[in-house]
Amino acid sequence: MLESVNSFSPIAVLGAGAWGTALALHLARNGQAVKLWAYEKEQVEQINTTRYNTRYLPDEELPSSIVCSHDYETVLADVRDVLIVVPSTAFRATLLAIKPLLKSNQRVLWATKGLDEDKHQLLHEVASEILGDVDMAVLSGPSFAKEVAMGLPTAVTIASNQQAFANDLQQRFRSDKFHVELTKDIIGVELGGAVKNILAIAVGMTEGLGFGANAKAALMTKGLSEMIALGSKLGAEQETFLGLSGLGDLILTCTDNQSRNRRLGLALGQGKSLQQVQKEIGTTEGTITAKNVFYLLEKYKVKLPICESVYRVLYEQKEPQFLFDTFFSQ
């Protein structure tokens, strides 16, 4: 018999950016106590005193059941489940920081999308390397933080090899407006959430260059094929890429301006330099992931022309037109 939502122990959420705060707010609305960790002490004080995260979600009031702290030990005390929602570049450091504090019965879930910058690993490989034999899961899918925070309908996938943990998480997260599907294909879910950001940059470039809907549709379709090709090489299931964490997230990220990766590609296509765009919108996950995925292409001898071309535009100063010259010459 599964626990009811209100019977769950408090949950720790590590990361008070837009996505971490949105998930914390969703869980609080589900009747759960949330212990939220933020990197900056000023942000901790602001959230606890004003009940708003003005930097990331300024329009959403946070209930008193969300308590914020800068101290890992405080946040991890008396919780069983730990949700990590930090940028992929901080994922390894976060695991190293919490490892001495984790107890044997604690379980780790992440909603971080991307790959490890140091060793180009999938994030479950990083978690296994650092934490060892711990129950772990990943949450991904088409889910803009702002819409989740507003309580708009959303559907995601949770992947875990530990069925009891997966079932508990489904109970924790699901509501009448938040649908949760389960799978054991961690590799497929992680790859879908990472590669779609590269493809969103490519689709953004099509719009920046003025190439229209035909080119966007072609890139998204071929991009999905590239996802599947890399996933097959790494042991993922094709079906995963046709679901929420693959095709679903790809459609969302490629077609809406809430996606910073899409906006990055749009600006590049319009002639701005990468440095100019990063000053305006910051470093996007797709920029980092393009480098990590290119490493995997070289390692596993896989041909993904779109992903490779995005890498060359970002890191070898190729013009955005190079992407399409390469694509249409195949």
Secondary structure, DSSP 8 states (H G I E B T S, - for coil): ----GGGS--EEEE--SHHHHHHHHHHHHTT--EEEE-S-HHHHHHHHHHSEETTTEEEEE--TTEEEES-HHHHHTT-SEEEE---HHHHHHHHHHHGGG--TT-EEEE---SB-TTT--BHHHHHHHHH-S--EEEEESS--HHHHHTT--EEEEEEES-HHHHHHHHHHH-BTTEEEEEES-HHHHHHHHHHHHHHHHHHHHHHHTT-HHHHHHHHHHHHHHHHHHHHHHHT--HHHHTSIIIIIHHHHHHH-TT-HHHHHHHHHHTT--HHHHHHHH---HHHHHHHHHHHHHHHHT---HHHHHHHHHHHS---THHHHHHHHT-
